[in-house]
Amino acid sequence: MLVSVKLRPHAGLARVLDDLGGTLLDLVLGDGDRPGSIGGVAIHDPLDEPALPKNALVLGVGLADPDEVVRQLRTLARQDAAGLVLRAPVTVTAAITAAVEETGVALLSLARGASWTQLAAMLRSLLAEGDVGDAQPETLAGLPSGDLFAVANAIAALIDAPVTIEDRRSRVLAFSGRQDEADPSRVETILGRQVPERFARMLAERGVFRELYRSDQPVYVDRPEESPAGFMLPRVAVAVRAGDEILGSIWAAVSEPLTPDRAQALRDAARLVALHLLRVRAGADVERRLRADLLSTALEGGPAAREALSRLGLADQPVVVLALAVLDTGAAGAELAAGRQRLSDGLAMHLSAVHPRCAAALVGDTAYGLVPVTRDTDAEQRALRIATDFLDRVGDRVRAVVGIGPVARSAAELPEARGSADRAVRVLRSGSGAGRRVALLADVHVEALLLELQDLVAARGDRPTGAVARLLDYDAQHQAHLVETLRAWLDAFGDVIAASAAVHVHPNTFRYRLRRLAEVGGFDLTDPEARFAAMLQLRVVAPPARDRKAGTRDRKADTRD
């Protein structure tokens, strides 16, 4: 017999792997980006011929024999199934590999320690969800999916004790009623939404966390003779797991050890809490991705932009585009990506305090924010203040910059506004923004044009010509520093004293080099056209090494986008 659960029409295998991969599911063989929406989830029954909806995901409970797996893959192919899930570790044979390639049915594995019931429930709660704003909330075990406070109250009723649900860092995610029956330390924990450091240290020194996280049994924590002030009642705790991953724990304030029945109830509750925590995580990821998709669609313009703005709550509302980028610090790719996501989430939180209908999301390696504004002329300056305040709050622990585009009064104007914000960000990332961390395009327009000219020159392979080319060749042969001298003199607008100080030579030496570069390069220092031509070549065709490196880095970043 097959037990099926209908899924939402737009959920594909890639989304399932994105949301549950690494925790419950892993792709073993096949195409994780298989096109088409998943039509249902079915549990394999060896005694019944499957009658599957198209693109079904089949849970191969008890299926392990390689020959049987091959036969099942071919059977599922006739039903246009999307994938087959086996319990890890999966034995991959040449025949299985060939069958996956032949049938196109993906082979996935369920993490050790995770139950099939848990997977089926997570798939249903994750994939049966409608779009944002669905009026029918999902439930798990009769409780609203993700409502950890309702779960905490249910657990408290089962074991007759006030409880908290905490994450791995002892932060309180939810708590039950009846906390007045606990002790002052519990009240302090609830108020601070974090186990106080002195209590956490005491528990760690007693080895409580080590015992808790290596067992699936409730751990009884008696009140020590010399306990910190406020710790007056014993505790019973149980770890919350999803497969091999520790998600958090449940803590109950008790007067004595739990009875066997209540201890079992607490163990069962831990499995339920795991489902809810995974649902919260998956729901947050789904909502984040949806907002990123909508924001990206709006910024690209086109026919779908207005609908995307409407779903973001920004239809017919003038907005300013903010582009936030993290400067490359040499961190590893995964670490840098995580830092960008954290900063993007921080920007979303900051903007939501400014205006309830602000929208922010990470698109590529840039976080974009849409800030609703009034139609007055101060909108860009207001956005400048908002961005500056955000970076001030972030401080120096993250090196980031923000570019601000002009006001977009309609969906049709958003692509140009985004382009302006991107151009400003590029200047700031290149280091040529005069030390700014926040800028309008108008603040760095010339620098943006120079970077774009450098792109054009690089694409065409242009080389320096005329006087600059002759000076570069002479310096390469004689190490005469004539190009450095010309650059300093132009930057100082002909002030020899300032220019010589900039390159750390005596003014007389600098004057000699000026005369020499005029002779070698055939350069008329009194001709404004010659000065402008030289300045343009030195900035665009032969920029300083820092500018060349920055331009290359920015072009690579643009390619990643």
N, C-alpha and C positions, 0 to 999 in steps of 0.2 A: 504494500500500500504506500502511496505517496501523500505526504502532507504538504500542501502548498500554501504559500503566503503571497498574495498579490503585492507587487511593488509599484512605486511611482513610475510613470512612463519615461522619464528623462534620466534615470539612473543607469549608468553603464558600468562595465567591469572596471574601467580605469578609476571611476569614482569610488567603488568599493575598496579597491586596493589603496587608493589615496587615504581613505578614512580609517581603514582597519589594518592596513599593511604595517608590519613591524610590531603589532600588538597581538592581533589574533590571526591574521592571514598573511601568507607570503606566496608570491608567484614562483612556482617551481619550473614550469615549462609553458611555452605558448606566448601568445600576444596579449599583453596586459592592456593594450589600447584597442582591443577588438571593438569594432563599431557596433552600434545598436544598443538599445536600452534593454536592461534585464527584465524579462517578463515574469519571473517568479523564482521562489526558492523551494526546492523539493528535497526530501530525505530519501535516499536510495533504499529500496527494499528488494533483496535478491529474489523474492518469491513472486514479484509482480512486475509485469512489463510496464515500463514507464509511459505515461501519457502526459508529456510535459508541455507547458507553454513555451513559445519560441523564446530563445535566448535565456533559458532557465539556468540557475546556478544550483548544482546538485551536490548535496552533502553525502559523501560516501562513507556513512557510518559502518564500521566494521570491515571496510574494504581495504585490503592490503596486498593480497597475492598479485604479483606482477601480471600473470596471465589473465586474471580476472579484471584487473585494471584496464588492460588492453581491450578486452571484450566490451567492458563498460564504456570506454571512450568511443568505440565504434558504434555502439548502440545509441549513445547520446548524440553522436554526429547526425544520425538519421532523424533525430528530433530537434536539430538546430540548437542544441544546448550551448551555453556560453562557457561553462567551466565545470570541473569536477574538483571537489575539495576532499582531501585525504588527511588522516591524522599524521602529524610529523613524528618521527622522521620518515620521509618518503623514499622508498627504494626506487631509483631511476635506472631502468635497464635500457638497452638499445631498442628493444621492441616498444617500450613505452614512449621513448623519444620519437621513434618513427610514427607511432600512432598519433601522437599529438600533432606532429607536422602534417600528417595525412588528413586528419579530421578537422583541425583548426580549433578543437576544444581545449581550452586552457586547463592546466593542472595546477592546483593550489594546495597549500598545506595549512592545517590548523595547528596553532602553537601547542606544544606539550603543556598539560596542566589546565588548558581551557576546555570547557565542556561544549558538546554539540548544542546543548540547550542554550548556553550562553551565546554561542555564535548565531543561532537561529533568532534569538531575541534581539541581539544587536543588529542583525541584518534588517529585521522588521522595523525596529525603532529608527534605524538610520535611513532606510530606503523608502519606507512607506510614508515618510514625512512629505508634505506638500511644499509649495513655495512659501516664502516669508509671508507671515500673516495668516497661516492656516488656523481656522477656528476650531479644529478638532485636535486637541493635544493627544500625543501618544501616551500610553500607560504601560508600566512594567509592574507586574504583580498587583494590579489594581490601583497603583499610585501614579500620579502624573510623572511622566518621564522627565528625569533631571531635577525633580523637586526634592532636594535632599532634606529639606526641613520636614516635609511630610514623611519621608523615610525615617528620619531620626525619631519623630514622634511615634511611629509604628513600632520601632525597635524598643523604645522606652516602655511602651505598653506590654510588649512581649516579655521583657526581662524585669519589669517593675523597677526601673532605675533610670535616672536622668543620664542622657548620653550626648556625646559630641562625635561628629564625623570630621576627621582631620586628614590633611595631606601628608606627604612624606616629610615636609618641613615643619610639622606640628602646627600648621595654620588651620584654624577652625573654618571648615566649609559649611557646616550646619550644626544645629543643636536642637534638642527636644525641649519641651516644657518641663516643669518641675525642677528647674535648676536651683530653686530656693532650698531644695532638700539636700543639696550638695554642700561643699565647704567653701570657704573664702577663695581658695586657689582656683576652684572651678569658676566662680563668679569673675575673678580677675581674668581668667582665660577667655571667657565669653565676651567680656567688655573689650578686651584688647584683640579679640579674634586671633590670638596667637598664644600658645603655651609659654608662660613667662620663662625667661632664660634660666633662672635658678632652679625651676622645677625640671626643665628639660635636661639640665646638666646633672641633676640628682638621678634622674631616670637612666641617663646614659652611663653614669659611673656605676650604677647597680647592674648594668648589663641588660636592662629591660628591653631596649630597642633591638639589641642583638637577638635576644630570645624571641621577641615578637615577630621579627621579620624572617626567621628561619623555621617557623612553625605555623601550621594552620589551626592550632588549638588556641582557645582563649588563654591569656596569661594573667594570672592574679598578682597584683602588686600591693603588698601589705604596707601599711603605714610604718615607716621606719621610726626607730626610737628618737633619732635626732633629725626629724624632717624639717624642711624649710617652713617658716611661718605661714600658716594658712592651709597647709596640706594635712587635713584632718581625717579624711575618709580613704579607705583602700580603693583601688581601681581594678577593673577587669578590662582588658583590651584584646582585640583580635585584629590581625592584619587583613587588609582588603587587597585581593590579588586579581589580576587578569593574566592567566597563564603564569609565566615566570616573572612578570612585572609587578612590583609592589606599587599600588596606587595610593595607599594611605592606611588609615586604621580607624576603628571604632573604640571609643572609650566610655565606660560606664562607671559612675561613682556609686559604690555599694558599701554595705556595712559588713558583708561576709561573702565568702566564695559563692558563686552561682551553683544552683542545683544542676544535675546532669541535663535535665530537660531544657533549662534556660541556657546552659552553655551550648547545647546543640542549636537552640534558637538563635543564639548570637553568631554561631558559625554560618548558619543558613542566611542570616541577615547580611553577613559580609559578602556573600556571593551576590545578593540583590544589590547591595551598595556598589559593587564593582560594575554591574550593568548600568546603573544610573550614572556613575562617574564616567564610564566610557561613552554613554549617551551624551553627557554634557560636553565631553571633549569633542566627540564627533559633530555634535550640533554646532559648537563654536567654530569648528573648522569649516563646516558646510556654510554657515552664515558668512564667515570671513571670505570664503571663496566666491560666494554669490555676490557679496558687495564688491569684491575686486572685479568680478566679471561685469557687473553693472557700471562701475566707475570707469573701467577701461572702455566699455562700449560708448559711454557718454563722451569721454574725451576724444574718441576717434571720430565723432560726428557721424553723419550719414542718417539714413532713415530710422535706425533703431535708437538713436541717441535720445530723442525726446521721450520715448517709452522708458528707457533706462533712467533718465532723470525723474520721471514720474514715480517709478518704483523706489527711487531713493528719497522721494518726498521733496524734490527740488524743481519740479516743473514750473515754468513761467516765473522763475526766481533768478534775479541777477546773482552771479557767483564770482568769486575770485579763486583762481587756481593756485595752490601752493605745491611746489615740488621739493621733496625732502630727500637728500642723498647722504649716505654715510661715506666719509672719506676712507680710502683704502689704507689700512694700517698694516698690511702684510699678514693679517689673520688668515687662518685656513678657510677654505670655501664654505664649509658647513657652519663654522663659527661666525663668519661674516654674514651668511644668510640668516642665521638665527638672530644676530644683532639687528639686521635690517627689519626683521619681523617684529621684534620687541619695540624698536623705535617707532615703527608704523602703528602698532597698537597704542603706544604712548601718545602719538599724535592724534589718533582717533579719540582717545579719552580727553586730551586737552581741548580739542575742538568741540567736543560735545558739551563741555562746560561753557564754551563761548556761545554756542547756538545749538539747540536741540536737533536741528536738521542738517548739521554739518555731516559730510561723508568723507571718509578717509580709507585708503586701502593701499597695499603694496602691489605695484604693477611692474614686473621686471625687477630691476634693482633700485627703483625709485618709488617712494611713498608719495601719493598724491592726496591732497585734501581739497574739497570744494566747500567754500565758506559763503553762505548766503549773505548778501549785503544790500543796503538800501541803494537807491539810484543817485546818491550824492557823489560829489567829486572826491570825498575823503576815503573812499572804499579801499584803495590800494594802500594808503598810509595805515589804515586800520589793520589790514592784513599784515603789513610790515610789523606793527606792534605785536600782533598775535604770534607771529613766527619768532620774533625776538624773545618774547616772554617764554615761549616753549623751549628754545635753545638755552635760555638762562636757567630754566628749571632742570634741564638735562645736565647742565654743567659740563665739566671737562672730561667726564668719564667716557663720553662718546663724541668723536669728532664728526660733526654733521654740519650741513649747510642747507639753506632753503632759498629757492628762487620763487619769485612771485610774478604771476602773469597779470595782464590787465583785466578789467571787469568784462565778463562774458554775459551779455544780456539775453542770449538765447542759445539753444543747443547748437545752432549753426556757427556761433562764435567760439565754441569751446576748443576746437582743434588749434585755432590760432593762439588762444590764451595759453593752452598747454605748451605749445611750441615756444612761446615767449618765456614761460617759466623754466622750460628745459634749457633754453639758451643761457638764461641767467645762472642756473645751477652749474652748467658746464664751465662757465667762467670761474665760478667759486671753487669748483673741484680742481681746476687747473692751477690754482694758486695765483692767478693774475687779477684777482679781485680786490687788490689793495688791502688784504687782511679782513675783508668783510666775511660775515657768516650768513647774512641775509641780504638779498638785493632784489630790486625790481630790474627788469631788463633795461629801463632807462638809465639806471645807475651804472651799468656795465656794457652799454650798447657797443661802444667802440671796441672793447676787449672781445666781445662776442663776434663782431665782424672780423677781427684779426684772426681768431681761431678758425672761422669759416673760410677765410682766405688761405690759411695754412692747409686746410683740408683740400681745397681746390689745387693748390700748388703741389701738394703731395700726390694727389690723384693723377695730375698731368706729368709729374716727374720734372718740373721746372727746376733749373739750377740758377745760382746767382750769375749776374752778367755785369759787364761794364766795370766801373771803378771797384765795386764791392768784390767782384770775382778776382780782380787783379790783387787786391789787398789780401784776400783769403789765400791765394796761391803764394804770395810773398811771405806771409806769416808761416805757412806750412814748411817753407824752405829755410827760413831764417829765425823763426820764433821771435818775431819782432814786436808782437802785440799791437799791430797797427789797427786791426779791426776792433779790438777792445778799446783802443784810444778813440776811434771814431764813434763808437757806440756811446761811450761815456760823455764825449763832447756834445753829441746830439741830445742825449738825455738831459744834460745840464744847460741846454739852450745857449751853448757857446761860452759858458762861464768856466774859464780855465781853472780857477782856484777850486771850485766845487768839483769839477770833473777829475782833476788830478787827485783830490782827496778821496774820491770814490774808488779810484784804482790804486791808491796808496803809492803814488810816486811824487817826486818833487815837481812843482809847477814848471820849472825850466826844462826838466826831462820831458814833461808832457808837451810843452811847446815845441820841442825838437821833434817829437813823434808826430805832432800835427803837420809840421812842415814836411816831414818825411812821407807821411801818407798822401799828402797832396801831390808830391812828386811821383811816388810809385803808382798811385791809382789814377793820376791825371784828374784829380778831384779839385774843383773850384769851391773852396769853403764859403765864398761870398755869394754863391748862386743859390737862391731859395729853392728852385726846382731841383737842383742837384742834391741839396740837403734832404728834401722830401723823398726823392727817389731812393737815396741811400737808407733813410730811416725805414721806408716801407720794405725794402729788401731785407734789411737787418731784422725786422720784426716778423716778416712773413716767409721769405724764401730761405733765410739763414738765421732762424731765431736762436736765442741762447739755448743751451742744452736743457735747462729746466723746462722751457716752453715746449721743446720738441718732445720730451718725455711725457709731459702733461697732455699734449695733443694726442699722442699715440694712445695713452691710457684711456682718454675720453672716447676716442674712436672705437677702442675695444669694448668699452662699456656700452656705447651706442649699438654695437653689433649684438651684444648679449641681449639688449632690450628687444 
